[in-house]
Amino acid sequence: MTAVDADRLHDLSMNETPHPPLPALRQVVAEGAALLNRYPDRLAGALTAGLARHLGVTPETVLVGPGSAGLLQHLVQSFGPKPEVVHAALSFEGYPLIIANAGAKSVPVPMDGYRHDLRAMADAVTDATRCVLICNPNNPTGSALGRAELAEFLGRVPADVPVVIDEAYRHFATDPDFPDALDLYRDHPNVCVVRTFSKAYGLAALRVGYAVLPADRVMAARMTGMVFLTNSLGQAAALRALDPDVTEELSRRCADVAAQRARLVAGLRDAGYTAPDSEANFVWLPLGEDSAAFTADAKAAGILVACLDGRGVRVTVGTAEANDRFVAFARSRR
């Protein structure tokens, strides 16, 4: 690919925000560069305390780590030694690798259409279950579980089985019934909530996320990780991101993504595609066996999308220009 082609390429494959980092966060990173010769706080004390205040929990229940994927790796490993981890069959593609790296076996449960089949997932929990992973909103289908159905599911899972609710895309959800997993955590001590600053906050390169879970599980997870899990720049930027002025602008940006998502879904449906409702910053196209060819054709047209071969294609909500270009490509292919 030529340099000119690369400049014109629209990358809609990585679930990144189309917005650059907020100026306030860029300023914090620039100022922090003067201390790059210093090691970071290995426990991220200031960020941990800030998150605890922001979330209304105690610092002992907050675990800061290298993005949600890194945190999930530490959590699944620390929940051992039982051999099985239950999750939806069409969910975050990193789950099987995380589970395998933790020395466990993946137990994928078939979907109910494009959604988690919570009843079947509860039935899949046995004495051998190490934990359950739930991505809400779900990657790659964009579906979201509501308060009542999650509460009912948690009532069916034994209290000693950790249930990890991965909320990487929660900021993009607009459904009034979308739950705050922290409320579920307060009612169910086996719930572990995982979130990230990579998506809505636009700090993907800095690799910062956090989990909220019982204090004893926080300590166990820390024992499985490296000495320095997050860098100083990431910690400082994430702490600044909790301030009201940043969260206000974040809300505006997420609303813009939601509006662009609606345009993208409407355009794809008008072009004759099945595009399920999404509560995330991406849209799922269940193209089946045509997925690989569709992805290759999109790349030839200057658009990158994420292909789950044989199942479908995930399209990140980009700028208005990128979204319109993708819809035009998709329409031309019908």
Phi and psi in degrees as GROMACS dihedral restraints (atoms count N, CA, C in turn):
[ dihedral_restraints ]
;  ai    aj    ak    al  type     phi  dphi    fc
    3     4     5     6     1   -75.3    20    10
    4     5     6     7     1   165.3    20    10
    6     7     8     9     1   -61.5    20    10
    7     8     9    10     1   -37.5    20    10
    9    10    11    12     1   -63.7    20    10
   10    11    12    13     1   -42.4    20    10
   12    13    14    15     1   -61.8    20    10
   13    14    15    16     1   -42.7    20    10
   15    16    17    18     1   -62.2    20    10
   16    17    18    19     1   -37.3    20    10
   18    19    20    21     1   -64.3    20    10
   19    20    21    22     1   -29.8    20    10
   21    22    23    24     1   -92.3    20    10
   22    23    24    25     1    -1.5    20    10
   24    25    26    27     1   -73.3    20    10
   25    26    27    28     1   132.4    20    10
   27    28    29    30     1  -103.1    20    10
   28    29    30    31     1   114.4    20    10
   30    31    32    33     1   -92.6    20    10
   31    32    33    34     1   102.9    20    10
   33    34    35    36     1  -112.8    20    10
   34    35    36    37     1    36.7    20    10
   36    37    38    39     1  -112.6    20    10
   37    38    39    40     1   -11.1    20    10
   39    40    41    42     1  -112.9    20    10
   40    41    42    43     1     3.0    20    10
   42    43    44    45     1    58.9    20    10
   43    44    45    46     1    30.8    20    10
   45    46    47    48     1   -84.7    20    10
   46    47    48    49     1   155.7    20    10
   48    49    50    51     1   -72.6    20    10
   49    50    51    52     1   143.1    20    10
   51    52    53    54     1   -76.3    20    10
   52    53    54    55     1    -9.2    20    10
   54    55    56    57     1   -91.7    20    10
   55    56    57    58     1   142.7    20    10
   57    58    59    60     1   -70.9    20    10
   58    59    60    61     1   164.1    20    10
   60    61    62    63     1   -57.1    20    10
   61    62    63    64     1   146.8    20    10
   63    64    65    66     1   -61.4    20    10
   64    65    66    67     1   145.4    20    10
   66    67    68    69     1   -53.6    20    10
   67    68    69    70     1   -39.0    20    10
   69    70    71    72     1   -62.1    20    10
   70    71    72    73     1   -35.8    20    10
   72    73    74    75     1   -76.7    20    10
   73    74    75    76     1   -36.2    20    10
   75    76    77    78     1   -63.8    20    10
   76    77    78    79     1   -37.1    20    10
   78    79    80    81     1   -64.3    20    10
   79    80    81    82     1   -42.7    20    10
   81    82    83    84     1   -61.4    20    10
   82    83    84    85     1   -42.3    20    10
   84    85    86    87     1   -65.1    20    10
   85    86    87    88     1   -42.4    20    10
   87    88    89    90     1   -62.6    20    10
   88    89    90    91     1   -42.8    20    10
   90    91    92    93     1   -67.2    20    10
   91    92    93    94     1   -34.8    20    10
   93    94    95    96     1   -70.9    20    10
   94    95    96    97     1   -16.9    20    10
   96    97    98    99     1   -62.3    20    10
   97    98    99   100     1   -23.4    20    10
   99   100   101   102     1   -67.7    20    10
  100   101   102   103     1   -15.9    20    10
  102   103   104   105     1  -113.8    20    10
  103   104   105   106     1    25.2    20    10
  105   106   107   108     1   -67.0    20    10
  106   107   108   109     1   -14.8    20    10
  108   109   110   111     1   -80.2    20    10
  109   110   111   112     1    -5.6    20    10
  111   112   113   114     1  -102.8    20    10
  112   113   114   115     1   142.4    20    10
  114   115   116   117     1   -70.4    20    10
  115   116   117   118     1   150.4    20    10
  117   118   119   120     1   -75.2    20    10
  118   119   120   121     1   162.8    20    10
  120   121   122   123     1   -67.8    20    10
  121   122   123   124     1   114.6    20    10
  123   124   125   126     1   -66.5    20    10
  124   125   126   127     1   -23.3    20    10
  126   127   128   129     1  -101.8    20    10
  127   128   129   130     1     2.0    20    10
  129   130   131   132     1    49.3    20    10
  130   131   132   133     1    52.5    20    10
  132   133   134   135     1   -58.1    20    10
  133   134   135   136     1   -47.3    20    10
  135   136   137   138     1   -65.1    20    10
  136   137   138   139     1   -43.0    20    10
  138   139   140   141     1   -67.7    20    10
  139   140   141   142     1   -40.1    20    10
  141   142   143   144     1   -59.7    20    10
  142   143   144   145     1   -46.3    20    10
  144   145   146   147     1   -64.7    20    10
  145   146   147   148     1   -41.0    20    10
  147   148   149   150     1   -63.9    20    10
  148   149   150   151     1   -41.9    20    10
  150   151   152   153     1   -64.0    20    10
  151   152   153   154     1   -41.5    20    10
  153   154   155   156     1   -59.8    20    10
  154   155   156   157     1   -44.1    20    10
  156   157   158   159     1   -64.3    20    10
  157   158   159   160     1   -44.9    20    10
  159   160   161   162     1   -63.6    20    10
  160   161   162   163     1   -36.4    20    10
  162   163   164   165     1   -95.9    20    10
  163   164   165   166     1   -13.3    20    10
  165   166   167   168     1    75.2    20    10
  166   167   168   169     1    37.4    20    10
  168   169   170   171     1  -127.1    20    10
  169   170   171   172     1   174.7    20    10
  171   172   173   174     1   -88.1    20    10
  172   173   174   175     1   148.1    20    10
  174   175   176   177     1   -57.5    20    10
  175   176   177   178     1   -29.9    20    10
  177   178   179   180     1   -66.3    20    10
  178   179   180   181     1   -15.1    20    10
  180   181   182   183     1  -102.4    20    10
  181   182   183   184     1     7.6    20    10
  183   184   185   186     1  -109.5    20    10
  184   185   186   187     1   130.3    20    10
  186   187   188   189     1  -122.2    20    10
  187   188   189   190     1   117.7    20    10
  189   190   191   192     1   -93.8    20    10
  190   191   192   193     1   138.7    20    10
  192   193   194   195     1  -153.5    20    10
  193   194   195   196     1  -179.0    20    10
  195   196   197   198     1   -80.0    20    10
  196   197   198   199     1    71.5    20    10
  198   199   200   201     1    78.5    20    10
  199   200   201   202     1   168.0    20    10
  201   202   203   204     1   -66.3    20    10
  202   203   204   205     1   -36.2    20    10
  204   205   206   207     1   -63.9    20    10
  205   206   207   208     1   -42.9    20    10
  207   208   209   210     1   -64.3    20    10
  208   209   210   211     1   -40.7    20    10
  210   211   212   213     1   -63.4    20    10
  211   212   213   214     1   -42.4    20    10
  213   214   215   216     1   -59.9    20    10
  214   215   216   217     1   -38.5    20    10
  216   217   218   219     1   -61.3    20    10
  217   218   219   220     1   -46.2    20    10
  219   220   221   222     1   -65.8    20    10
  220   221   222   223     1   -40.3    20    10
  222   223   224   225     1   -66.4    20    10
  223   224   225   226     1   -50.3    20    10
  225   226   227   228     1   -61.0    20    10
  226   227   228   229     1   -38.3    20    10
  228   229   230   231     1   -66.4    20    10
  229   230   231   232     1   -40.5    20    10
  231   232   233   234     1   -74.7    20    10
  232   233   234   235     1   -18.6    20    10
  234   235   236   237     1   -79.3    20    10
  235   236   237   238     1    -3.9    20    10
  237   238   239   240     1   -57.6    20    10
  238   239   240   241     1   175.4    20    10
  240   241   242   243     1  -104.7    20    10
  241   242   243   244     1     8.9    20    10
  243   244   245   246     1   -57.9    20    10
  244   245   246   247     1   149.0    20    10
  246   247   248   249     1   -87.8    20    10
  247   248   249   250     1   -10.6    20    10
  249   250   251   252     1  -122.1    20    10
  250   251   252   253     1   142.8    20    10
  252   253   254   255     1  -125.2    20    10
  253   254   255   256     1   123.6    20    10
  255   256   257   258     1   -92.8    20    10
  256   257   258   259     1   135.7    20    10
  258   259   260   261     1  -157.6    20    10
  259   260   261   262     1   166.0    20    10
  261   262   263   264     1   -69.5    20    10
  262   263   264   265     1   145.6    20    10
  264   265   266   267     1   -66.2    20    10
  265   266   267   268     1   -34.8    20    10
  267   268   269   270     1  -114.4    20    10
  268   269   270   271     1    81.9    20    10
  270   271   272   273     1  -139.8    20    10
  271   272   273   274     1  -162.9    20    10
  273   274   275   276     1   -49.4    20    10
  274   275   276   277     1   124.5    20    10
  276   277   278   279     1   -66.1    20    10
  277   278   279   280     1   -15.0    20    10
  279   280   281   282     1   -78.8    20    10
  280   281   282   283     1   -16.7    20    10
  282   283   284   285     1   -56.7    20    10
  283   284   285   286     1   -51.0    20    10
  285   286   287   288     1   -58.6    20    10
  286   287   288   289     1   -38.1    20    10
  288   289   290   291     1   -68.5    20    10
  289   290   291   292     1   -44.1    20    10
  291   292   293   294     1   -58.3    20    10
  292   293   294   295     1   -44.5    20    10
  294   295   296   297     1   -64.5    20    10
  295   296   297   298     1   -44.7    20    10
  297   298   299   300     1   -63.7    20    10
  298   299   300   301     1   -41.6    20    10
  300   301   302   303     1   -63.9    20    10
  301   302   303   304     1   -25.4    20    10
  303   304   305   306     1   -88.6    20    10
  304   305   306   307     1     6.9    20    10
  306   307   308   309     1    74.3    20    10
  307   308   309   310     1    25.5    20    10
  309   310   311   312     1  -117.6    20    10
  310   311   312   313     1   174.2    20    10
  312   313   314   315     1  -110.2    20    10
  313   314   315   316     1   134.5    20    10
  315   316   317   318     1   -76.5    20    10
  316   317   318   319     1   134.0    20    10
  318   319   320   321     1  -119.9    20    10
  319   320   321   322     1    85.3    20    10
  321   322   323   324     1   -77.5    20    10
  322   323   324   325     1   131.0    20    10
  324   325   326   327     1  -105.9    20    10
  325   326   327   328     1   126.7    20    10
  327   328   329   330     1   -53.8    20    10
  328   329   330   331     1   149.2    20    10
  330   331   332   333     1   -78.0    20    10
  331   332   333   334     1   159.3    20    10
  333   334   335   336     1  -100.0    20    10
  334   335   336   337     1    87.6    20    10
  336   337   338   339     1    69.6    20    10
  337   338   339   340     1  -116.3    20    10
  339   340   341   342     1  -106.7    20    10
  340   341   342   343     1    12.0    20    10
  342   343   344   345     1  -118.0    20    10
  343   344   345   346     1   160.4    20    10
  345   346   347   348     1   -60.0    20    10
  346   347   348   349     1   137.1    20    10
  348   349   350   351     1   -95.0    20    10
  349   350   351   352     1    88.2    20    10
  351   352   353   354     1   -64.9    20    10
  352   353   354   355     1   -34.1    20    10
  354   355   356   357     1   -64.5    20    10
  355   356   357   358     1   -45.0    20    10
  357   358   359   360     1   -66.8    20    10
  358   359   360   361     1   -34.9    20    10
  360   361   362   363     1   -67.0    20    10
  361   362   363   364     1   -40.7    20    10
  363   364   365   366     1   -63.2    20    10
  364   365   366   367     1   -39.1    20    10
  366   367   368   369     1   -67.0    20    10
  367   368   369   370     1   -25.0    20    10
  369   370   371   372     1   -79.5    20    10
  370   371   372   373     1   -12.7    20    10
  372   373   374   375     1   -75.7    20    10
  373   374   375   376     1   127.0    20    10
  375   376   377   378     1  -131.8    20    10
  376   377   378   379     1  -174.1    20    10
  378   379   380   381     1   -65.3    20    10
  379   380   381   382     1   -15.7    20    10
  381   382   383   384     1   -92.7    20    10
  382   383   384   385     1     0.6    20    10
  384   385   386   387     1   -78.7    20    10
  385   386   387   388     1   122.7    20    10
  387   388   389   390     1   -78.9    20    10
  388   389   390   391     1   -43.8    20    10
  390   391   392   393     1  -167.8    20    10
  391   392   393   394     1   172.3    20    10
  393   394   395   396     1  -121.3    20    10
  394   395   396   397     1   136.9    20    10
  396   397   398   399     1  -111.6    20    10
  397   398   399   400     1   127.2    20    10
  399   400   401   402     1  -128.1    20    10
  400   401   402   403     1   121.5    20    10
  402   403   404   405     1   -98.2    20    10
  403   404   405   406     1   116.5    20    10
  405   406   407   408     1  -140.5    20    10
  406   407   408   409     1   110.4    20    10
  408   409   410   411     1   -62.8    20    10
  409   410   411   412     1   154.6    20    10
  411   412   413   414     1   -83.6    20    10
  412   413   414   415     1   133.8    20    10
  414   415   416   417     1  -101.7    20    10
  415   416   417   418     1   117.7    20    10
  417   418   419   420     1  -109.6    20    10
  418   419   420   421     1     1.7    20    10
  420   421   422   423     1   -82.8    20    10
  421   422   423   424     1   -18.0    20    10
  423   424   425   426     1    80.4    20    10
  424   425   426   427     1    -1.7    20    10
  426   427   428   429     1   -71.0    20    10
  427   428   429   430     1   155.9    20    10
  429   430   431   432     1  -131.5    20    10
  430   431   432   433     1   143.3    20    10
  432   433   434   435     1   -93.8    20    10
  433   434   435   436     1   142.4    20    10
  435   436   437   438     1   -89.6    20    10
  436   437   438   439     1   172.6    20    10
  438   439   440   441     1   -59.0    20    10
  439   440   441   442     1   -52.7    20    10
  441   442   443   444     1   -63.7    20    10
  442   443   444   445     1   -42.6    20    10
  444   445   446   447     1   -69.6    20    10
  445   446   447   448     1   -34.9    20    10
  447   448   449   450     1   -69.0    20    10
  448   449   450   451     1   -41.3    20    10
  450   451   452   453     1   -62.7    20    10
  451   452   453   454     1   -40.9    20    10
  453   454   455   456     1   -64.2    20    10
  454   455   456   457     1   -41.8    20    10
  456   457   458   459     1   -60.3    20    10
  457   458   459   460     1   -46.7    20    10
  459   460   461   462     1   -62.7    20    10
  460   461   462   463     1   -30.1    20    10
  462   463   464   465     1   -69.2    20    10
  463   464   465   466     1   -19.6    20    10
  465   466   467   468     1   -95.7    20    10
  466   467   468   469     1   -13.7    20    10
  468   469   470   471     1   -92.8    20    10
  469   470   471   472     1   133.7    20    10
  471   472   473   474     1   -53.6    20    10
  472   473   474   475     1   142.3    20    10
  474   475   476   477     1   -65.5    20    10
  475   476   477   478     1   -17.1    20    10
  477   478   479   480     1   -92.7    20    10
  478   479   480   481     1     2.8    20    10
  480   481   482   483     1  -100.6    20    10
  481   482   483   484     1   115.2    20    10
  483   484   485   486     1   -63.7    20    10
  484   485   486   487     1   135.9    20    10
  486   487   488   489     1  -116.5    20    10
  487   488   489   490     1   111.6    20    10
  489   490   491   492     1   -93.2    20    10
  490   491   492   493     1   120.8    20    10
  492   493   494   495     1  -104.0    20    10
  493   494   495   496     1   109.5    20    10
  495   496   497   498     1   -88.5    20    10
  496   497   498   499     1   107.1    20    10
  498   499   500   501     1  -107.9    20    10
  499   500   501   502     1    42.0    20    10
  501   502   503   504     1   -58.1    20    10
  502   503   504   505     1   -28.8    20    10
  504   505   506   507     1  -113.0    20    10
  505   506   507   508     1    18.8    20    10
  507   508   509   510     1   -61.5    20    10
  508   509   510   511     1   -32.0    20    10
  510   511   512   513     1   -66.6    20    10
  511   512   513   514     1   -18.2    20    10
  513   514   515   516     1   -93.2    20    10
  514   515   516   517     1    -5.8    20    10
  516   517   518   519     1   -75.3    20    10
  517   518   519   520     1   133.5    20    10
  519   520   521   522     1  -118.0    20    10
  520   521   522   523     1    -6.9    20    10
  522   523   524   525     1   -65.8    20    10
  523   524   525   526     1   124.4    20    10
  525   526   527   528     1   -58.5    20    10
  526   527   528   529     1   -22.1    20    10
  528   529   530   531     1   -87.9    20    10
  529   530   531   532     1     0.3    20    10
  531   532   533   534     1   -67.7    20    10
  532   533   534   535     1   126.5    20    10
  534   535   536   537     1   -84.9    20    10
  535   536   537   538     1   154.5    20    10
  537   538   539   540     1   -89.1    20    10
  538   539   540   541     1   113.3    20    10
  540   541   542   543     1   -62.3    20    10
  541   542   543   544     1   -20.3    20    10
  543   544   545   546     1   -64.5    20    10
  544   545   546   547     1   -32.6    20    10
  546   547   548   549     1   -64.6    20    10
  547   548   549   550     1   -39.2    20    10
  549   550   551   552     1   -67.2    20    10
  550   551   552   553     1   -37.8    20    10
  552   553   554   555     1   -61.2    20    10
  553   554   555   556     1   -40.3    20    10
  555   556   557   558     1   -67.0    20    10
  556   557   558   559     1   -28.9    20    10
  558   559   560   561     1   -91.9    20    10
  559   560   561   562     1   -20.7    20    10
  561   562   563   564     1  -133.9    20    10
  562   563   564   565     1   104.6    20    10
  564   565   566   567     1   -65.7    20    10
  565   566   567   568     1    -9.8    20    10
  567   568   569   570     1   -89.1    20    10
  568   569   570   571     1    -1.5    20    10
  570   571   572   573     1   -81.6    20    10
  571   572   573   574     1   136.3    20    10
  573   574   575   576     1  -123.7    20    10
  574   575   576   577     1   125.1    20    10
  576   577   578   579     1  -102.8    20    10
  577   578   579   580     1   129.3    20    10
  579   580   581   582     1  -121.2    20    10
  580   581   582   583     1   130.3    20    10
  582   583   584   585     1  -137.1    20    10
  583   584   585   586     1   167.3    20    10
  585   586   587   588     1  -140.3    20    10
  586   587   588   589     1   156.1    20    10
  588   589   590   591     1   -97.7    20    10
  589   590   591   592     1     5.0    20    10
  591   592   593   594     1   -76.6    20    10
  592   593   594   595     1   -32.8    20    10
  594   595   596   597     1   -90.6    20    10
  595   596   597   598     1   -87.1    20    10
  597   598   599   600     1   -60.6    20    10
  598   599   600   601     1   -37.7    20    10
  600   601   602   603     1   -75.9    20    10
  601   602   603   604     1   -14.6    20    10
  603   604   605   606     1    71.3    20    10
  604   605   606   607     1    31.6    20    10
  606   607   608   609     1  -113.6    20    10
  607   608   609   610     1    35.0    20    10
  609   610   611   612     1   -57.2    20    10
  610   611   612   613     1   -37.9    20    10
  612   613   614   615     1   -69.9    20    10
  613   614   615   616     1   -19.5    20    10
  615   616   617   618     1   -91.4    20    10
  616   617   618   619     1   -13.6    20    10
  618   619   620   621     1    55.0    20    10
  619   620   621   622     1    71.7    20    10
  621   622   623   624     1  -132.8    20    10
  622   623   624   625     1   131.5    20    10
  624   625   626   627     1  -147.6    20    10
  625   626   627   628     1   179.7    20    10
  627   628   629   630     1  -151.8    20    10
  628   629   630   631     1   158.3    20    10
  630   631   632   633     1  -128.2    20    10
  631   632   633   634     1   149.7    20    10
  633   634   635   636     1  -120.6    20    10
  634   635   636   637     1   122.6    20    10
  636   637   638   639     1  -161.0    20    10
  637   638   639   640     1   168.2    20    10
  639   640   641   642     1   -54.1    20    10
  640   641   642   643     1   146.7    20    10
  642   643   644   645     1   -58.1    20    10
  643   644   645   646     1   -37.3    20    10
  645   646   647   648     1   -67.1    20    10
  646   647   648   649     1   -32.5    20    10
  648   649   650   651     1   -75.0    20    10
  649   650   651   652     1   -30.7    20    10
  651   652   653   654     1   -60.5    20    10
  652   653   654   655     1   -46.6    20    10
  654   655   656   657     1   -63.0    20    10
  655   656   657   658     1   -41.4    20    10
  657   658   659   660     1   -63.8    20    10
  658   659   660   661     1   -40.6    20    10
  660   661   662   663     1   -66.8    20    10
  661   662   663   664     1   -37.3    20    10
  663   664   665   666     1   -63.4    20    10
  664   665   666   667     1   -29.3    20    10
  666   667   668   669     1   -71.1    20    10
  667   668   669   670     1   -18.2    20    10
  669   670   671   672     1   -95.2    20    10
  670   671   672   673     1    -9.0    20    10
  672   673   674   675     1   -97.5    20    10
  673   674   675   676     1   173.2    20    10
  675   676   677   678     1   -71.3    20    10
  676   677   678   679     1   168.1    20    10
  678   679   680   681     1   -63.8    20    10
  679   680   681   682     1   -46.0    20    10
  681   682   683   684     1  -112.5    20    10
  682   683   684   685     1   105.0    20    10
  684   685   686   687     1   -87.0    20    10
  685   686   687   688     1   -34.2    20    10
  687   688   689   690     1  -130.8    20    10
  688   689   690   691     1   150.3    20    10
  690   691   692   693     1   -88.8    20    10
  691   692   693   694     1   166.3    20    10
  693   694   695   696     1   -64.8    20    10
  694   695   696   697     1   -39.8    20    10
  696   697   698   699     1   -65.0    20    10
  697   698   699   700     1   -41.7    20    10
  699   700   701   702     1   -64.1    20    10
  700   701   702   703     1   -42.6    20    10
  702   703   704   705     1   -61.9    20    10
  703   704   705   706     1   -44.5    20    10
  705   706   707   708     1   -66.7    20    10
  706   707   708   709     1   -42.8    20    10
  708   709   710   711     1   -66.4    20    10
  709   710   711   712     1   -40.8    20    10
  711   712   713   714     1   -65.1    20    10
  712   713   714   715     1   -39.3    20    10
  714   715   716   717     1   -64.1    20    10
  715   716   717   718     1   -43.3    20    10
  717   718   719   720     1   -64.2    20    10
  718   719   720   721     1   -30.8    20    10
  720   721   722   723     1   -66.8    20    10
  721   722   723   724     1   -15.2    20    10
  723   724   725   726     1   -83.3    20    10
  724   725   726   727     1   -10.6    20    10
  726   727   728   729     1   -69.6    20    10
  727   728   729   730     1   148.5    20    10
  729   730   731   732     1   -55.9    20    10
  730   731   732   733     1   -38.6    20    10
  732   733   734   735     1   -64.7    20    10
  733   734   735   736     1   -34.8    20    10
  735   736   737   738     1   -74.0    20    10
  736   737   738   739     1   -43.8    20    10
  738   739   740   741     1   -65.2    20    10
  739   740   741   742     1   -31.0    20    10
  741   742   743   744     1   -66.1    20    10
  742   743   744   745     1   -45.9    20    10
  744   745   746   747     1   -67.6    20    10
  745   746   747   748     1   -35.4    20    10
  747   748   749   750     1   -59.3    20    10
  748   749   750   751     1   -42.6    20    10
  750   751   752   753     1   -61.2    20    10
  751   752   753   754     1   -40.2    20    10
  753   754   755   756     1   -64.6    20    10
  754   755   756   757     1   -42.1    20    10
  756   757   758   759     1   -66.6    20    10
  757   758   759   760     1   -40.0    20    10
  759   760   761   762     1   -66.2    20    10
  760   761   762   763     1   -35.6    20    10
  762   763   764   765     1   -64.0    20    10
  763   764   765   766     1   -36.9    20    10
  765   766   767   768     1   -65.0    20    10
  766   767   768   769     1   -42.5    20    10
  768   769   770   771     1   -61.5    20    10
  769   770   771   772     1   -42.5    20    10
  771   772   773   774     1   -62.5    20    10
  772   773   774   775     1   -39.3    20    10
  774   775   776   777     1   -66.8    20    10
  775   776   777   778     1   -41.6    20    10
  777   778   779   780     1   -66.4    20    10
  778   779   780   781     1   -35.3    20    10
  780   781   782   783     1   -60.8    20    10
  781   782   783   784     1   -44.1    20    10
  783   784   785   786     1   -62.1    20    10
  784   785   786   787     1   -41.6    20    10
  786   787   788   789     1   -62.4    20    10
  787   788   789   790     1   -43.1    20    10
  789   790   791   792     1   -63.6    20    10
  790   791   792   793     1   -46.9    20    10
  792   793   794   795     1   -62.2    20    10
  793   794   795   796     1   -45.0    20    10
  795   796   797   798     1   -62.0    20    10
  796   797   798   799     1   -42.1    20    10
  798   799   800   801     1   -64.3    20    10
  799   800   801   802     1   -41.1    20    10
  801   802   803   804     1   -68.5    20    10
  802   803   804   805     1   -40.7    20    10
  804   805   806   807     1   -65.5    20    10
  805   806   807   808     1   -39.4    20    10
  807   808   809   810     1   -64.3    20    10
  808   809   810   811     1   -28.8    20    10
  810   811   812   813     1   -81.9    20    10
  811   812   813   814     1    -1.3    20    10
  813   814   815   816     1    99.0    20    10
  814   815   816   817     1    11.5    20    10
  816   817   818   819     1   -94.2    20    10
  817   818   819   820     1   152.2    20    10
  819   820   821   822     1   -83.3    20    10
  820   821   822   823     1   114.9    20    10
  822   823   824   825     1  -129.3    20    10
  823   824   825   826     1    98.4    20    10
  825   826   827   828     1   -60.6    20    10
  826   827   828   829     1   154.0    20    10
  828   829   830   831     1   -56.3    20    10
  829   830   831   832     1   141.8    20    10
  831   832   833   834     1  -127.9    20    10
  832   833   834   835     1   141.5    20    10
  834   835   836   837     1  -112.3    20    10
  835   836   837   838     1    13.7    20    10
  837   838   839   840     1  -115.7    20    10
  838   839   840   841     1  -166.9    20    10
  840   841   842   843     1  -101.0    20    10
  841   842   843   844     1    34.9    20    10
  843   844   845   846     1  -153.6    20    10
  844   845   846   847     1   166.4    20    10
  846   847   848   849     1  -128.0    20    10
  847   848   849   850     1   141.6    20    10
  849   850   851   852     1  -102.9    20    10
  850   851   852   853     1   131.5    20    10
  852   853   854   855     1  -116.9    20    10
  853   854   855   856     1   107.3    20    10
  855   856   857   858     1   -78.6    20    10
  856   857   858   859     1    79.6    20    10
  858   859   860   861     1   -89.9    20    10
  859   860   861   862     1    -7.3    20    10
  861   862   863   864     1    59.8    20    10
  862   863   864   865     1  -131.4    20    10
  864   865   866   867     1   -67.5    20    10
  865   866   867   868     1   -14.0    20    10
  867   868   869   870     1   -85.4    20    10
  868   869   870   871     1    -1.3    20    10
  870   871   872   873     1   -60.1    20    10
  871   872   873   874     1   -47.5    20    10
  873   874   875   876     1   -65.0    20    10
  874   875   876   877     1   -44.2    20    10
  876   877   878   879     1   -65.7    20    10
  877   878   879   880     1   -40.3    20    10
  879   880   881   882     1   -60.5    20    10
  880   881   882   883     1   -44.3    20    10
  882   883   884   885     1   -63.3    20    10
  883   884   885   886     1   -43.0    20    10
  885   886   887   888     1   -64.2    20    10
  886   887   888   889     1   -41.7    20    10
  888   889   890   891     1   -65.8    20    10
  889   890   891   892     1   -38.2    20    10
  891   892   893   894     1   -63.2    20    10
  892   893   894   895     1   -42.6    20    10
  894   895   896   897     1   -62.2    20    10
  895   896   897   898     1   -41.3    20    10
  897   898   899   900     1   -62.4    20    10
  898   899   900   901     1   -27.4    20    10
  900   901   902   903     1   -88.4    20    10
  901   902   903   904     1     3.5    20    10
  903   904   905   906     1    89.1    20    10
  904   905   906   907     1    24.0    20    10
  906   907   908   909     1  -132.1    20    10
  907   908   909   910     1   126.3    20    10
  909   910   911   912     1   -98.1    20    10
  910   911   912   913     1   130.4    20    10
  912   913   914   915     1  -129.5    20    10
  913   914   915   916     1   164.7    20    10
  915   916   917   918     1   -94.1    20    10
  916   917   918   919     1   123.0    20    10
  918   919   920   921     1  -102.9    20    10
  919   920   921   922     1   125.7    20    10
  921   922   923   924     1  -106.0    20    10
  922   923   924   925     1    92.0    20    10
  924   925   926   927     1   -51.6    20    10
  925   926   927   928     1   130.5    20    10
  927   928   929   930     1    83.9    20    10
  928   929   930   931     1    -6.3    20    10
  930   931   932   933     1  -122.1    20    10
  931   932   933   934     1   -52.9    20    10
  933   934   935   936     1   176.6    20    10
  934   935   936   937     1  -170.5    20    10
  936   937   938   939     1  -130.2    20    10
  937   938   939   940     1   134.4    20    10
  939   940   941   942     1  -104.7    20    10
  940   941   942   943     1   131.0    20    10
  942   943   944   945     1  -120.1    20    10
  943   944   945   946     1   116.3    20    10
  945   946   947   948     1   -69.8    20    10
  946   947   948   949     1   141.1    20    10
  948   949   950   951     1   -72.0    20    10
  949   950   951   952     1   117.8    20    10
  951   952   953   954     1  -107.4    20    10
  952   953   954   955     1  -152.0    20    10
  954   955   956   957     1   -70.5    20    10
  955   956   957   958     1   165.6    20    10
  957   958   959   960     1   -57.4    20    10
  958   959   960   961     1   -40.5    20    10
  960   961   962   963     1   -62.7    20    10
  961   962   963   964     1   -46.7    20    10
  963   964   965   966     1   -64.6    20    10
  964   965   966   967     1   -41.8    20    10
  966   967   968   969     1   -64.0    20    10
  967   968   969   970     1   -43.8    20    10
  969   970   971   972     1   -64.0    20    10
  970   971   972   973     1   -39.1    20    10
  972   973   974   975     1   -65.3    20    10
  973   974   975   976     1   -39.4    20    10
  975   976   977   978     1   -67.3    20    10
  976   977   978   979     1   -43.2    20    10
  978   979   980   981     1   -61.3    20    10
  979   980   981   982     1   -40.6    20    10
  981   982   983   984     1   -62.6    20    10
  982   983   984   985     1   -42.4    20    10
  984   985   986   987     1   -61.5    20    10
  985   986   987   988     1   -48.7    20    10
  987   988   989   990     1   -60.6    20    10
  988   989   990   991     1   -39.9    20    10
  990   991   992   993     1   -64.8    20    10
  991   992   993   994     1   -38.7    20    10
  993   994   995   996     1   -67.6    20    10
  994   995   996   997     1   -16.7    20    10
  996   997   998   999     1   -94.0    20    10
  997   998   999  1000     1    -7.0    20    10
